Amino acid sequence: MSTPDPGITGLDDSPDPASHAATIYDQEGDWVDEASGDDDMDFEDSSGNRESEELEYFEATEDDGDGEFQGLIPVSHATYSDADDGLSGVEIEISVDSVDASTELAENSAEIGAGVTAAATTRPPIQVSRNQILQLLGHAGLRRIFANHGGAAFGLANLAADDDEEEEDGMEGGYGSVVGRRRHRRKASKIDFPKVPSEMGRELMDSGKFGSNEYYQDVLRRKKQKLARRILSRELGYDVVQDRRGNKLLSQDLIPSSNADTIIHYNTRCYSGQFSDDGNFFFSCAQDFKVRMYDTSNPYDWRYYKTVVYPFGQWTITDATLSPDNKYLAYSSIRSTVCLAATDPNESGEPWLLDFADMGGTRSHRAHRGYSQFGIWSIRFSGDGREIVAGTGDHSVYVYDIESRRSILRIPGHTEDVNAVCFGDQSSPHILYSGSDDTLIKVWDRRSMADSREAGVFMGHTEGLTYVDSKGDGRYVLSNGKDQTMKLWDLRKMMSTSEASRLTPSRYTTSFDYRFMNYSDTDYTPHPHDKSLVTFRGHKVLKTLIRCHFSPPGSTNSRYVYTGSADGSVYIYNLDATLAGKVDVNRATHHSRLREPDSYAATYDMDDRRQGQWKTCVRDASWHPNAPVIAATSWNGWGESTGTCTIHSWNDGADDDEAEPPMGRRVDQRLQENNNLYGDASPSGRNIGSRLRSRAVAAAVIATDDDDEDGDGW
């Protein structure tokens, strides 16, 4: 270690606290501002002697990264050490007494001069610059300490929404922690939103790869033909072209309405739900660690099928995926184990446990290094049903071989949690996509991974990814991001590995915490290296990992992309980023359940003034592959403490129909109707009598399901 300069302290790497600059006070005990006066950069050595005034100085014209002006700096000592290294031996203690403040101030004023002089003779003074203290308070280590105190962080989270500072440091925290302030981008005079309608999206719509264009319009009325008119034209054979494309045009315009055919109520929040590829099967995952399966061969009349349980889950079931033959269902939690259960209702055994941390003979070594302590956020079956790919909390992608019962590949390719994974092609297991909180989508080709590097990168989101979906053609990819945008990508236009390695993704993010913060339009800034084809805006990606999908080719002719939203709706977009339709789940389910706080989970709202209101967050949605039906799974209820799965079909704008079952029926998770669900659920009646009646009804409903064979309480 080099010997520090005895003449100037506080500017070297020595851990000795005696060698650092001291906080300077005047004779009255007040802080002396270093930015004022001509002698603001005087230094004292360890013996109390003042530094020679003949040193040359230069004036710093740039800030230090925190917006602080550095003032005058000695030329020969212009390099500062890091604040946390420079103060490694200093302890700062603050005590508060009950003595009257004015009396104590007078006593301190009389003693301050002598006290400082005596301290200088007994021990060397400790000099600490103001900038060093500010840098220390902004250090990541202290941020982590503050972030672990949930009570204080709640207050910081609320203050962050009203803070007008241009830049603030965010707080880091693990899953479940509340994150405090984030840094804000500088507000631009004009927000540069993506153009709507998108020219590239219009080209895709005209290409025929995403549905068919309208080839005839009513010239006089300047609008599309009604369904009845199209059917009549088809039957009368008005146009030969219509024979070839008429059926596809008929189906692609049948967008489901907001009115719900059926509302399935759950006692806990619903996290995901999907139809099988053939449309004969639907599953929903809830926070009670149960996956419920339904027979949807008739998409308008569902039948309860079976319930399977994750035996030792953490927080919730994070994802589930069906095998291509619909015989097996894999589902995960925030653990390294995936459960694999048979969908046959006659199979009542325990699920098989697939340990993704097991990589054969290397497991003990990996467990020692802590790799087995990860949660799984996303899983997908391969097209042949032999493998499952998983995105995990240890910033990795795993590929699990079902036959050998172990993981055969681990790709530590991200710097943050991997929230979404999928296969690029249903017919091939070689191409993988992964989306992470590091704002990147990476493309992996398992045939060329000798150097463990990705084949390419999709860069364009400015916040973390929540979901990634493949069109299944090995070319187009869809993603949802916490920057409140959904983006369409083309595999042929991905960024090369070498080009991506020269960029730093963290430079373009604001550390936005989507769980507890709001995202305003002023926070949006386009990514300077955006490689996406189309950007979709309007929905809200807040509170949870909201999902997006391509619409199916059978029922929509692959015409749309759609996503859930934290405002309680399903947004359906054309490929040119214009809004094609909107399914308002909140309106369809509003007050559709009795208010009973004692039987619900804790409310999600952080604002006490809004707790207990009926709110909806659509986390996932699934479009039936053969019928104009959308099933939306949501956090839905009083304070978003419960869940629903709502079934919406196309009905040409009618509020009701004469078909069976009737529209708007309310059922429990086993699709059993209960008249108590149709009671007065409005929040206005808050007298004692109504509360007692509500509790009695809820108790009666729960008691009726206590004997269910799957252990469900509705």
C-alpha positions in Angstrom: 0.0 0.0 0.0 1.4 3.4 -0.9 2.1 6.0 1.8 -0.5 8.7 1.9 0.4 12.3 1.5 0.9 13.8 5.0 -0.1 17.2 3.8 -3.6 16.5 2.5 -6.1 14.0 3.9 -9.4 12.7 2.6 -8.1 12.2 -0.9 -6.3 8.8 -0.8 -7.3 5.2 -0.5 -6.2 4.8 3.1 -8.8 3.2 5.4 -7.5 5.2 8.3 -10.2 7.6 9.4 -7.6 10.0 10.6 -6.5 10.5 7.0 -9.9 11.9 5.8 -11.4 15.3 5.6 -13.4 16.5 8.6 -16.7 18.2 8.7 -15.9 21.9 9.3 -17.9 24.0 11.8 -17.5 27.7 12.6 -17.2 29.3 16.0 -21.0 29.2 16.4 -21.2 25.5 15.7 -22.8 25.9 12.3 -22.0 24.0 9.1 -19.6 25.9 6.9 -20.8 25.7 3.3 -17.9 24.6 1.1 -19.5 26.2 -1.9 -19.2 29.7 -0.4 -16.2 31.8 0.4 -12.7 31.9 -1.1 -11.1 29.5 1.3 -13.7 26.7 1.0 -11.2 24.0 0.0 -8.7 24.5 2.9 -7.4 21.3 4.4 -5.9 20.4 7.7 -3.2 17.8 8.1 -3.1 15.2 11.0 -1.3 17.7 13.2 -3.7 20.5 12.8 -1.6 22.6 10.4 -3.4 24.3 7.6 -2.4 23.4 4.0 -0.3 25.9 2.2 -2.3 28.5 0.3 0.0 28.5 -2.7 -1.6 25.4 -4.2 -2.9 25.8 -7.7 -6.6 25.1 -8.3 -8.8 24.5 -11.3 -12.5 25.1 -11.5 -14.6 22.0 -12.2 -17.3 22.7 -14.8 -19.1 19.3 -14.7 -21.1 17.6 -12.0 -20.0 14.4 -10.4 -22.9 12.3 -11.7 -25.3 13.3 -8.8 -25.9 16.8 -9.9 -23.5 18.3 -7.3 -21.0 21.0 -8.4 -17.5 20.2 -7.2 -16.2 23.7 -6.7 -12.4 24.3 -6.8 -10.1 21.3 -6.7 -6.4 21.2 -6.2 -4.6 20.3 -9.4 -2.2 17.9 -7.8 -5.0 16.1 -5.9 -7.9 16.0 -8.3 -8.8 12.3 -7.8 -11.2 11.4 -5.1 -11.6 8.0 -3.5 -15.0 6.3 -3.4 -17.1 7.5 -0.5 -17.8 4.1 1.0 -14.1 3.2 0.8 -13.1 6.6 2.2 -15.4 6.3 5.2 -14.8 2.6 6.0 -13.5 3.3 9.5 -15.9 6.1 10.5 -18.9 5.6 12.7 -21.5 8.4 12.7 -23.8 8.4 15.8 -26.8 10.7 16.3 -28.5 11.1 19.7 -31.6 13.1 20.6 -32.1 14.3 24.2 -35.1 15.8 25.8 -33.1 18.9 26.9 -34.6 22.2 25.8 -33.2 23.0 22.4 -32.4 26.6 23.1 -30.6 25.9 26.3 -28.5 23.2 24.8 -27.7 25.4 21.8 -26.4 28.2 24.1 -24.2 25.7 26.0 -22.8 24.2 22.8 -22.1 27.7 21.4 -20.0 28.6 24.4 -18.0 25.3 24.3 -17.7 24.6 20.6 -14.4 26.5 20.0 -12.6 25.0 23.0 -14.0 21.6 22.2 -12.7 21.5 18.7 -9.2 22.7 19.8 -9.0 20.1 22.6 -10.0 17.3 20.1 -7.3 18.4 17.8 -4.7 18.0 20.5 -6.0 14.6 21.7 -6.5 12.9 18.3 -6.2 13.9 14.7 -9.3 15.6 13.2 -11.5 13.6 10.9 -12.3 15.6 7.8 -15.4 14.6 5.8 -16.5 16.5 2.8 -20.2 17.1 2.2 -20.0 15.4 -1.1 -18.6 12.3 0.5 -21.5 12.1 2.9 -24.0 12.5 0.1 -22.3 9.8 -1.9 -22.3 7.5 1.1 -26.0 8.0 1.7 -26.7 7.1 -1.9 -24.6 3.9 -1.9 -26.3 0.7 -3.0 -25.5 -1.0 0.4 -27.5 1.6 2.3 -30.3 1.5 -0.2 -30.7 -2.2 0.4 -30.8 -1.6 4.1 -33.5 1.0 3.8 -35.5 -1.1 1.3 -35.8 -4.0 3.8 -37.7 -1.8 6.1 -41.2 -2.2 4.7 -42.9 0.5 6.7 -40.6 3.2 5.6 -40.6 2.0 2.0 -44.4 2.2 1.8 -44.0 5.9 2.5 -41.3 6.3 0.0 -43.3 4.5 -2.7 -46.1 7.0 -2.2 -43.8 10.0 -2.2 -42.2 8.8 -5.5 -45.3 9.5 -7.4 -45.3 13.2 -6.5 -41.6 13.8 -6.6 -40.5 16.3 -9.3 -36.8 15.8 -9.1 -35.2 15.0 -12.4 -33.1 12.1 -11.1 -33.5 9.9 -8.0 -31.8 6.7 -7.0 -34.1 3.7 -6.8 -34.0 1.1 -4.1 -33.2 -2.5 -4.7 -35.2 -5.3 -3.2 -36.0 -9.0 -3.7 -39.3 -10.5 -4.5 -42.1 -9.3 -2.3 -40.2 -6.3 -1.0 -41.5 -2.8 -1.5 -39.2 -0.6 -3.6 -38.8 3.1 -2.9 -37.9 5.9 -5.1 -36.8 5.5 -8.7 -34.9 8.0 -10.8 -37.0 9.9 -13.4 -36.0 10.8 -16.9 -35.7 14.4 -17.8 -39.0 15.6 -19.1 -39.0 16.3 -22.8 -40.9 19.2 -24.3 -42.7 16.7 -26.6 -43.2 13.0 -25.9 -42.1 11.0 -28.9 -44.7 8.2 -28.9 -44.7 5.6 -31.6 -46.8 6.5 -34.6 -50.4 5.1 -34.7 -51.4 3.6 -37.1 -48.0 2.0 -37.6 -46.9 1.9 -41.2 -45.0 -1.4 -40.7 -48.0 -2.9 -39.0 -50.2 -1.9 -42.0 -47.7 -3.6 -44.3 -48.0 -6.8 -42.2 -51.8 -6.6 -42.4 -51.6 -6.2 -46.2 -49.2 -9.1 -46.5 -51.8 -11.7 -45.7 -49.7 -13.2 -42.8 -52.0 -11.6 -40.2 -55.5 -12.1 -41.5 -57.2 -11.0 -44.7 -58.1 -7.5 -45.7 -61.7 -6.4 -46.5 -62.1 -6.6 -50.2 -65.5 -5.0 -50.3 -67.2 -2.2 -48.4 -70.6 -0.6 -48.6 -69.6 2.5 -50.6 -72.7 4.4 -49.8 -72.5 3.8 -46.0 -68.7 3.7 -45.9 -68.5 0.8 -43.5 -68.0 -2.9 -43.4 -70.8 -5.3 -44.1 -72.7 -6.8 -41.2 -72.4 -10.5 -40.5 -75.9 -11.2 -41.8 -75.2 -9.4 -45.1 -72.0 -11.4 -45.6 -73.8 -14.7 -45.0 -76.5 -13.7 -47.4 -73.9 -12.7 -50.1 -72.1 -16.0 -49.5 -75.3 -18.0 -50.0 -76.3 -16.1 -53.1 -72.8 -16.4 -54.6 -72.4 -12.7 -55.4 -68.6 -12.9 -55.7 -66.3 -15.8 -56.6 -63.6 -14.3 -54.3 -65.9 -14.6 -51.4 -66.0 -18.4 -51.8 -62.3 -18.5 -51.1 -61.9 -15.9 -48.4 -65.4 -15.3 -47.1 -65.3 -17.8 -44.2 -62.0 -16.3 -42.9 -63.4 -12.8 -43.1 -66.5 -13.9 -41.3 -64.5 -15.2 -38.4 -61.8 -12.6 -38.0 -64.3 -9.8 -37.3 -66.1 -11.7 -34.5 -64.5 -10.0 -31.5 -66.1 -11.0 -28.1 -68.0 -8.4 -26.2 -67.7 -7.2 -22.7 -70.9 -8.8 -21.5 -69.9 -12.1 -19.7 -71.6 -15.3 -20.5 -70.3 -16.9 -17.2 -68.5 -15.5 -14.2 -66.5 -18.2 -12.3 -65.6 -17.0 -8.8 -62.6 -18.1 -6.8 -61.7 -17.4 -3.2 -58.1 -16.4 -4.2 -56.6 -14.4 -7.0 -56.3 -16.1 -10.4 -52.9 -15.9 -12.1 -53.3 -17.6 -15.5 -55.7 -19.6 -17.6 -55.3 -21.1 -21.1 -57.2 -23.2 -23.7 -55.5 -26.2 -25.1 -54.4 -26.1 -28.8 -57.5 -28.0 -29.9 -59.9 -26.0 -27.7 -61.3 -29.0 -25.8 -59.5 -28.2 -22.5 -59.1 -25.2 -20.2 -57.1 -24.8 -17.0 -56.9 -21.9 -14.5 -54.3 -21.4 -11.8 -55.1 -19.7 -8.5 -53.2 -18.5 -5.5 -54.5 -21.4 -3.4 -52.0 -23.6 -5.2 -54.7 -25.4 -7.1 -55.1 -25.8 -10.9 -58.7 -26.5 -12.0 -59.4 -28.1 -15.3 -62.5 -27.8 -17.4 -64.0 -29.6 -20.5 -64.5 -26.9 -23.1 -65.3 -29.1 -26.1 -68.5 -27.0 -26.2 -67.0 -23.5 -25.6 -70.4 -22.1 -24.6 -71.2 -24.7 -22.0 -68.2 -25.7 -19.8 -68.0 -28.7 -17.5 -65.8 -29.1 -14.5 -63.1 -31.7 -15.0 -60.5 -32.0 -12.2 -58.4 -30.2 -9.6 -54.7 -30.8 -8.9 -52.6 -29.3 -6.1 -49.1 -28.0 -5.7 -48.2 -29.6 -2.4 -45.6 -27.1 -1.0 -45.9 -24.0 -3.1 -44.7 -20.5 -2.3 -46.9 -17.4 -2.7 -48.8 -18.7 -5.8 -48.8 -21.0 -8.8 -46.7 -19.0 -11.2 -47.4 -20.8 -14.5 -48.8 -24.0 -16.1 -48.5 -25.6 -19.5 -50.3 -28.5 -21.2 -48.5 -31.3 -23.1 -49.4 -31.3 -26.8 -51.6 -34.4 -26.4 -53.4 -32.8 -23.4 -52.6 -35.8 -21.3 -50.3 -34.0 -18.8 -50.3 -30.7 -17.1 -47.0 -29.2 -15.7 -47.3 -26.3 -13.1 -44.8 -24.4 -11.1 -44.4 -22.2 -8.1 -41.6 -20.0 -6.7 -39.5 -23.1 -6.2 -37.2 -25.2 -8.3 -39.7 -28.1 -8.5 -42.3 -28.4 -11.2 -45.4 -30.7 -10.6 -46.5 -32.9 -13.5 -50.1 -34.3 -13.2 -52.2 -36.4 -15.4 -55.3 -34.7 -16.8 -57.3 -37.9 -16.8 -60.1 -37.5 -14.2 -59.7 -41.1 -13.2 -56.1 -40.5 -12.2 -56.2 -39.5 -8.5 -52.6 -40.0 -7.5 -50.0 -37.5 -6.4 -48.3 -35.4 -9.1 -44.7 -36.3 -10.2 -42.1 -33.9 -8.9 -39.6 -32.6 -11.5 -36.5 -31.0 -9.8 -35.1 -28.5 -12.2 -32.0 -28.1 -9.9 -31.0 -31.7 -10.6 -28.5 -31.8 -13.4 -27.3 -35.3 -12.8 -24.0 -35.7 -11.0 -23.5 -31.9 -10.6 -26.5 -31.4 -8.3 -24.5 -31.5 -5.0 -22.0 -28.9 -6.4 -24.8 -26.7 -7.6 -26.7 -27.0 -4.3 -23.5 -25.9 -2.5 -23.4 -22.8 -4.7 -27.0 -22.0 -4.0 -28.4 -22.7 -7.5 -31.1 -25.0 -6.1 -32.7 -22.1 -4.3 -34.5 -20.5 -7.2 -38.1 -20.0 -8.1 -39.6 -20.7 -11.5 -41.6 -17.9 -13.2 -42.5 -19.5 -16.6 -42.6 -22.9 -18.1 -43.5 -24.3 -21.6 -43.8 -27.8 -23.1 -41.8 -28.4 -26.3 -43.8 -29.3 -29.4 -42.9 -33.0 -29.1 -43.8 -33.1 -25.4 -40.4 -34.5 -24.4 -39.0 -31.3 -22.8 -40.0 -28.4 -20.6 -38.2 -25.1 -20.7 -38.3 -22.8 -17.6 -37.4 -19.2 -16.8 -36.1 -18.9 -13.2 -35.2 -16.5 -10.5 -31.4 -17.3 -10.7 -31.3 -15.4 -14.1 -31.2 -18.6 -16.1 -33.1 -20.7 -18.6 -33.4 -24.4 -17.9 -34.4 -27.2 -20.2 -35.7 -30.3 -18.5 -35.8 -33.8 -20.1 -38.9 -35.6 -18.9 -37.6 -39.1 -19.9 -34.3 -38.8 -18.0 -36.0 -36.8 -15.2 -33.3 -34.2 -14.9 -32.3 -30.8 -16.4 -30.1 -31.2 -19.4 -29.2 -27.6 -20.0 -28.8 -24.4 -18.0 -28.3 -21.1 -19.7 -27.2 -18.3 -17.3 -27.8 -15.7 -19.9 -29.5 -12.8 -18.1 -28.6 -10.4 -15.3 -32.1 -10.4 -13.7 -35.0 -12.8 -13.2 -36.2 -14.6 -16.4 -40.0 -13.9 -16.3 -41.0 -15.6 -19.6 -39.8 -18.3 -21.9 -41.2 -20.1 -24.9 -40.1 -22.2 -27.9 -39.8 -20.4 -31.2 -41.3 -23.2 -33.3 -43.8 -25.8 -32.4 -42.2 -28.3 -34.7 -38.6 -27.9 -33.4 -37.2 -27.6 -29.8 -34.0 -25.9 -31.0 -35.0 -22.2 -30.8 -35.8 -20.6 -27.4 -36.9 -17.2 -26.4 -36.4 -15.7 -22.9 -37.5 -12.4 -21.5 -36.0 -10.9 -18.4 -36.2 -8.0 -16.0 -33.0 -6.8 -17.6 -35.2 -5.5 -20.4 -33.8 -7.9 -23.0 -35.3 -10.8 -25.0 -32.7 -13.2 -26.0 -32.8 -15.8 -28.8 -31.1 -19.1 -28.1 -30.2 -21.7 -30.7 -29.3 -25.0 -28.9 -27.5 -26.3 -32.0 -24.8 -23.6 -31.7 -24.2 -23.0 -28.0 -20.6 -24.1 -27.6 -19.7 -20.7 -26.2 -23.0 -20.4 -24.2 -23.9 -17.2 -26.0 -27.2 -16.2 -27.4 -27.9 -16.2 -31.2 -29.3 -12.7 -31.0 -31.0 -10.1 -28.9 -34.3 -8.1 -29.1 -33.6 -4.7 -27.6 -36.3 -2.0 -27.3 -38.1 -2.2 -24.0 -37.0 0.2 -21.4 -38.3 -1.8 -18.4 -38.4 -5.4 -17.5 -40.3 -8.0 -19.6 -43.5 -9.7 -18.2 -44.3 -12.1 -21.0 -43.1 -13.5 -24.3 -45.2 -15.3 -26.9 -44.2 -16.9 -30.2 -46.5 -17.1 -33.2 -45.3 -20.6 -33.7 -43.8 -20.0 -37.2 -40.2 -19.5 -36.0 -40.3 -15.8 -37.1 -42.6 -13.5 -35.1 -42.4 -12.9 -31.4 -44.7 -10.8 -29.1 -43.6 -9.3 -25.7 -45.2 -7.3 -22.9 -43.1 -4.9 -20.9 -43.3 -2.9 -17.7 -42.7 0.2 -19.8 -46.5 -0.1 -20.6 -45.8 -1.3 -24.1 -46.3 -4.5 -26.1 -44.0 -5.1 -29.0 -43.9 -7.2 -32.1 -40.5 -8.6 -33.3 -39.2 -10.3 -36.4 -36.4 -12.9 -35.9 -34.7 -11.7 -39.1 -34.2 -8.2 -37.6 -32.8 -9.2 -34.2 -29.6 -7.5 -32.9 -26.4 -9.5 -33.2 -24.6 -10.6 -30.1 -21.6 -8.5 -30.9 -23.7 -5.4 -31.3 -25.6 -6.0 -28.2 -22.5 -6.6 -26.1 -21.4 -3.0 -26.8 -24.5 -1.6 -25.2 -25.5 -1.2 -21.6 -29.3 -1.9 -21.2 -29.4 -0.4 -17.7 -28.6 3.1 -19.2 -32.1 3.2 -20.7 -34.2 2.1 -17.7 -35.6 4.0 -14.7 -35.8 1.2 -12.2 -39.5 1.5 -12.3 -41.3 -0.9 -9.8 -44.5 -1.9 -11.6 -45.9 -3.5 -8.4 -46.4 -0.3 -6.4 -45.8 2.7 -8.7 -47.8 4.4 -11.4 -46.3 5.0 -14.9 -47.2 8.3 -16.5 -46.8 9.4 -20.1 -43.9 11.7 -19.1 -41.9 8.6 -18.0 -41.9 7.2 -21.5 -38.8 7.6 -23.6 -38.2 5.6 -26.8 -35.3 3.2 -26.7 -32.6 4.6 -29.1 -31.8 1.0 -30.3 -35.4 -0.3 -30.6 -35.5 -3.2 -33.1 -39.2 -4.0 -32.8 -41.6 -3.8 -35.8 -44.7 -2.4 -34.0 -45.2 -0.9 -30.6 -48.7 -1.2 -28.9 -49.7 1.3 -26.2 -52.9 1.9 -24.2 -53.0 -1.0 -21.7 -51.5 -1.0 -18.3 -48.8 -3.5 -17.2 -48.8 -2.9 -13.4 -49.0 -4.9 -10.2 -48.2 -8.4 -11.7 -46.7 -10.1 -14.7 -49.5 -9.4 -17.2 -49.5 -11.6 -20.3 -50.0 -11.1 -24.1 -50.8 -13.4 -27.0 -51.2 -13.8 -30.7 -54.8 -14.4 -31.7 -55.4 -18.0 -33.0 -55.6 -18.7 -36.7 -58.8 -20.7 -36.5 -61.2 -18.3 -34.9 -59.5 -15.0 -35.8 -57.4 -15.7 -38.9 -54.4 -14.5 -36.8 -55.6 -11.0 -37.2 -54.9 -9.5 -33.8 -52.7 -9.4 -30.8 -54.2 -9.0 -27.3 -53.2 -8.5 -23.7 -54.5 -8.2 -20.2 -54.4 -5.0 -18.3 -54.3 -3.6 -14.8 -57.3 -1.4 -15.5 -59.6 -4.5 -15.7 -59.9 -5.0 -19.5 -58.6 -7.1 -22.3 -57.1 -5.0 -25.1 -57.3 -6.3 -28.6 -55.1 -4.6 -31.2 -54.8 -4.6 -34.9 -51.3 -5.1 -36.3 -51.0 -1.4 -37.0 -51.3 -0.6 -33.3 -54.9 0.6 -33.5 -57.4 -0.7 -31.0 -59.7 -3.3 -32.6 -61.7 -4.1 -29.5 -61.8 -4.0 -25.7 -63.4 -6.5 -23.3 -64.2 -4.7 -20.1 -64.0 -7.4 -17.4 -64.4 -4.9 -14.6 -67.8 -3.7 -15.9 -69.0 -7.2 -16.5 -68.2 -8.4 -13.0 -68.7 -5.3 -10.9 -70.2 -6.2 -7.5 -70.9 -9.7 -8.7 -70.0 -11.1 -5.3 -71.0 -10.5 -1.8 -68.6 -8.4 0.3 -67.2 -10.5 3.1 -63.7 -9.4 4.3 -63.3 -12.1 6.9 -63.2 -14.9 4.2 -60.9 -13.1 1.8 -57.2 -12.7 1.4 -55.5 -9.4 2.2 -56.3 -6.6 -0.1 -53.7 -5.6 -2.6 -54.2 -1.8 -2.4 -51.4 0.1 -0.7 -53.5 3.2 -0.4 -55.7 2.9 2.7 -58.3 5.3 1.3 -59.0 2.9 -1.6 -58.9 -0.4 0.2 -61.9 -2.6 -0.1 -63.2 -1.1 -3.4 -64.1 -3.5 -6.2 -61.2 -3.6 -8.6 -60.0 -5.8 -11.4 -56.6 -6.6 -12.9 -56.8 -8.9 -15.9 -53.6 -11.0 -15.7 -54.1 -13.4 -18.5 -56.6 -14.0 -21.4 -57.0 -16.9 -23.8 -58.9 -16.8 -27.1 -60.6 -20.1 -28.1 -58.9 -21.6 -31.2 -62.2 -22.4 -32.9 -64.9 -20.1 -31.5 -65.2 -16.3 -30.9 -64.8 -16.8 -27.1 -62.3 -15.2 -24.8 -61.6 -16.5 -21.2 -60.1 -13.8 -19.0 -58.4 -14.8 -15.6 -58.2 -11.9 -13.2 -57.5 -10.5 -9.8 -61.1 -9.4 -9.3 -63.2 -8.5 -6.3 -63.2 -6.3 -3.2 -59.7 -4.9 -3.0 -58.6 -7.4 -5.7 -58.4 -10.0 -3.0 -60.2 -12.7 -4.9 -60.3 -14.0 -8.5 -62.5 -14.7 -11.4 -62.4 -16.4 -14.8 -64.9 -14.8 -17.1 -66.2 -16.2 -20.4 -66.9 -13.6 -23.1 -68.4 -14.5 -26.5 -69.3 -12.5 -29.6 -73.0 -11.5 -29.6 -73.2 -8.7 -32.1 -73.5 -6.1 -29.4 -76.6 -7.5 -27.7 -76.9 -7.2 -24.0 -78.6 -10.5 -23.6 -79.6 -13.5 -25.7 -82.1 -16.3 -25.5 -79.6 -19.2 -25.6 -78.8 -21.5 -22.7 -77.1 -21.1 -20.3 -78.2 -17.5 -19.7 -75.7 -14.7 -19.9 -74.1 -13.3 -16.8 -74.6 -16.4 -14.6 -72.4 -16.6 -11.5 -70.9 -19.9 -10.5 -68.2 -21.3 -8.1 -65.0 -22.9 -9.3 -66.8 -26.2 -9.8 -69.3 -24.4 -12.1 -72.1 -24.9 -9.5 -74.7 -22.2 -9.4 -75.5 -20.7 -6.1 -78.4 -18.3 -5.6 -76.5 -16.5 -2.8 -74.2 -15.1 -5.4 -77.0 -13.0 -6.8 -77.7 -11.2 -3.5 -77.2 -7.5 -3.0 -73.4 -7.1 -3.2 -73.3 -3.3 -3.4 -71.0 -1.6 -0.9 -73.6 1.0 0.2 -75.2 -1.2 2.9 -72.7 -1.1 5.7 -75.1 -1.2 8.7 -74.8 -4.0 11.2 -77.7 -5.9 9.9 -76.4 -6.1 6.4 -72.9 -7.2 7.6 -74.4 -10.0 9.7 -76.5 -11.1 6.8 -73.5 -11.0 4.5 -71.5 -13.1 6.9 -74.2 -15.6 7.3 -74.7 -16.0 3.5 -70.9 -16.4 2.9 -70.7 -19.0 5.7 -73.5 -21.0 4.1 -71.9 -20.9 0.7 -68.6 -22.1 2.1 -70.2 -24.8 4.1 -72.0 -26.3 1.1 -68.6 -27.0 -0.5 -66.8 -28.3 2.6 -67.4 -31.9 1.4 -66.1 -31.5 -2.1 -63.8 -34.3 -3.1 -61.0 -32.0 -4.2 -61.1 -30.0 -0.9 -62.2 -26.8 -2.6 -64.0 -24.1 -0.7 -65.5 -21.8 -3.2 
